[in-house]
């Protein structure tokens, strides 16, 4: 019998510290950096974001999101036989954030690992989980995107520090005899690695290079709008579906203009696009599962809906997943 993979539960976690654009403007002004609410909203659509408190790590946000997802799916921690965490802001160099998360959830024994594909990380992780379930390696997986991007922001650079936030989103993916995940599509092109990166590393106990985020916004925008349409159409073709079959487009929440452009190219009205970037900012690998959980819990997304998830991020990486929820 063919094994399929379905999302059976969603969950998310946002740190309680919420910074509106006005809060960011005040904070940056104390550093001598000028910006405004109008400048941020006009260019990005972002109005607020959440930052984790000191001592709160990606694994902490992930654990909270996972508990919500497992509760929604009606499964216990001991039922889980695979954990994949997508993150670019791990708790430490090693072990993986997934291993730390496993312990915080009171689990042991099942395979766990991190996926590093930056803002496309959740798409990559969901694709891997789908494959492992289809081959019988796993039956109930936790797939998580969790980030604390506030730790790698340069608060002297107004073009980047206003864009990002912290948070986590998780899904339970289970083996099923009914199709759920219909098709996936993932890609990368390393020649663009310099347009969005954190060009630093640890050596001999010291930081070499620059440990803060750098981005060429115009270059990222130009690449993103092209590859997001391409990957969506590739996934639809693999599944034998049309763009008109999509009930909800749930894209990486980076910039409202990129999202609008993608929807326009797919001939989807913005009423069919889940938008949380205004309240969460860009939470990298966490943005898609955060948006999905918000849409599920608000009643937008319902069982039986067809969803297109897609993301693009540093690497340069991109990809998409089509599924029946």
N, C-alpha and C positions, 0 to 999 in steps of 0.2 A: 504494500500500500504506500502511495506517495505521502511523504511527510511535508506538511506546510508549517509556516510560522505565523502566529497572530499576536498582536499586541492585546493583552488582556487587562492591563491596568496602567495608569499613568500617575505620576506624582511630581511635585516640585518643591523647591525651597528657596526663599529669598531672605537675605539678612534683614533684620529689622531697621537698620540705619538706611533711611531713604533720603537721597539728596535730590531736591528739585533743581532746575536750572538756576533759579535764584540763589539757592545754596551754593552751587558751584561757582557762580559769578562772584559771590562774596568771598569764598575760600580762595579763589584765584587772585582776586584783587589784593588780598593780604600778601600775596607773593609778587605783586607788581605785574600780573598778567591780566590783560584786558579781554573781555568777551561779553556777550549779552545773551539773554534768553532768545531774542529775535534771531541772532546770528546762528545759534545752535539749532533752533527749530527749523529755520528756513533751509539749512543745508542738510539736516539729518532726520528731522521729525521727532527727535528725542526731547522729552520734557522732564524726565526723571530717571534715576538709576539707584541701585542699592549697592552699598559697600559693606564688606564683612568687617567685623570688629577685630582688633588685635587678638591673636591667639585662635581665631577661627580659620580652619583650613578647608581645602577642597573636599577632603574626606568627610568633614563634619556636615557640610551642605549636602553632599551626596547621600550620606546616611539618612538624613531627614527626608530627602526626596524619595529614596528607596522605600522607606517605611510607608510613606503615603501610597506609593505605587503598589506595594505588596498588599496593603489593606484593600485597595481598589480591586485588585485581582483576586483577592480571597486566598492568597497563598502565604505560607509561613516561611521564615528564613531557611529552615531546614529543607524546604522543598526546592530551593534554588540550587542548580548544578553548574552555573556559569555566571561570572561577573565580568563585564567589560566596562571600563571607565574611559571616556574620552575627555582629555584635559591637556591644556598647555601650561597649566599652573599647578603642578603636582605638589604634594606635601613636602617631598624631599627628592634628592637625586635618585635614590632607590632605598627601600623597595617601592614597588608600584603603589600608586594611590589606591588601586583596586585591592591590593593585599591589606592595606590599612583599613579600608572600608569593610572588607570581609570580617576582620576582627571586631570592628565597631558594631557590626550587625549580629555578632555572636555566632558566626559561622566558621566552619573549617572543612578542608578536604577538597572542595570543588576548585577547578581551574579559574584563575583570575589574572587579568592583565590590563594594561593601559593601552590606549590608541592615541597617537599624537598626529592629528591632521588639522590642528588649529580649529577654525570655525566650521570646517567640514567634518570634524571629528565624530559627531553623533551619527552622521550618515555613514561614515566608514564603519563605525562600531556596530550599527544596526545591520549593515550588510554582512559583516563577519558573523554576527549572532545568527542571522538568517541561514547562512551557509552551514554553520555548525549544527543547527537544529535539523536542517534538511538532511544532513548526512548521518544523523543519529548520535552525534557526539554529545549533544545536550538536549534537554527537554524543557527546562524552565530557566530562562536567563534574565538577569538584570542588566540592562543597558543604560548607562548613565552618562550625561554630560555635566561636568562640574567645573566651575572656574572662579578664581579670585584675581581677576585681572587688575584690580585696584593696586595690587602689590608690584606690578611691573609698568605702571604709568608714569610718564614724565609730566609732572604738574607745572612745568614751565613751558609746555608745548600745548597751546590751546587747540590745535588742530587734531590732537589725538586724545587728550585726557578727558575731554567732555563726552567722548563716544562710548566708553566702555563701562560695564557694571559687573557685579558678582551675582552668582546664583547657581542653581543646579536643577536639572530635570531628569527624570528616570522613567523607564517603562519596563514592565514585565512582558517578556516575549515567550510564548509557549508553543510547543508542538501541537499541531492540529490536523485533522483530516479535511478541514475546510480551508481553502486558500485565504490568506490574510495579506502577507507581503507578496505582491504580484511580480515585481521586477525591481532591480537596482542597477545603478550605473555610477562608477567612481573613476576619477582621473586625477592626474597631477602633472605639473610641468615645472621642474626645479630651476629652470633658467630664470624664473620670475621670483626666486626666493628673496631677493633683496628689496622688493617693494613693500613687504610687510614682514617684519622680523624683530626679534630681540637678539641683537648680535653680541652676546656675551656668554661666557661660561666660567666654570670654577676650575682653577688649576693651582695646585700647591697651597690651597687654603685662601687664595685670593681670587677676586673676580677679574677676569681678563675680558677686554672689550667693554661694550655698553650693555648693562643689564636692563635697560628700559626700552619700551616698545617704540619702533620707528615705522612710519608708514608714508608711502607716496599715494595720497588719497586719489588723485586723478588717474593714476595708472591702475589702481585697484578697481575703481569704478568702471573704467573702460573694459577691463578684462571680465569683470563680474557680470555685466549685463549681457555679454555675448555667451559665455559658457553656461550660464543658468538656463537660458532658452535651449541651448543645444542639449544639455543633459536631460532636461525635462522631456524633450521630444524623443530622445534616445530611449528613455525608460518607458515612455508610452508605447513606442514601437515594439519593444521587447514584450510588453504585456498585451499587445494587440488592442490597445485602447486609443481613444482620441482625447484631445484637450477638453472637449466638451463633456467628457465623462467625469472630469474632476469636480467634486463637490466643494473641496477646500484646498487651496494652495497654502502650505505652511512653510514659508521660506526662512532662511537664516535672517535674523532680525538685526541687520547692520545699518541700513539706511533706507528711509521710506522711498527715496527716489529710485533706488535699485529695485525695490519691491514693485513699485508702480510700473517700471519699465518692463520687468519680467512678465507681470500680469498682462500688460498691453500686448506684448509679443505673442503671448499664448491666447490672446483674445478672451481673457477672463476679466470680469468686472471686479473692482476692488472690494465689492461686497462679498466676494468669494475668497478673499485673502485674509488670513488671520494676522492681525497686527498687534504686537506688544512692544515694539521698539520704543514707542512713546513713553512707556512706563518703566521699562527694564534697561534701555540702552542696548548696546551690543555685548552680550554675555558669551560670545564665542561658542564653544561646543555645547554650552547649556541652552542656547537661545531657541533651538528648534523644539527640544522636549519641554522647555518652559512654556513656549507658545502652545504646544499641543495640549499640555495639561490644563492651561488656562482655558483653551477652547472647549475641552471636554467638560470641565467643571462648570463653565458658564452656560453650557447647553448649546453652544454653537455646533460643535461636532457631535454627531450621534452615531450609534451603532448602525452599520450598513453603509455609512458614507465612504466615498472614495477620496483618499487624501494623497496629495503630492507633497512630499517633504524634499527640500533641496537646500544646499549650502555651498558656500565658496569661502576659501580662507587662505592664509599664508601657506606657502609651500612651493608653488601655488597649487592648491587642491580644490576639487569641486566634485559634486555628485548629487544623486537624487534617489529617492525611494518612492515607489507607487504602492499603495496598500489599500485594501478594503478594511475599514475599521469595524 
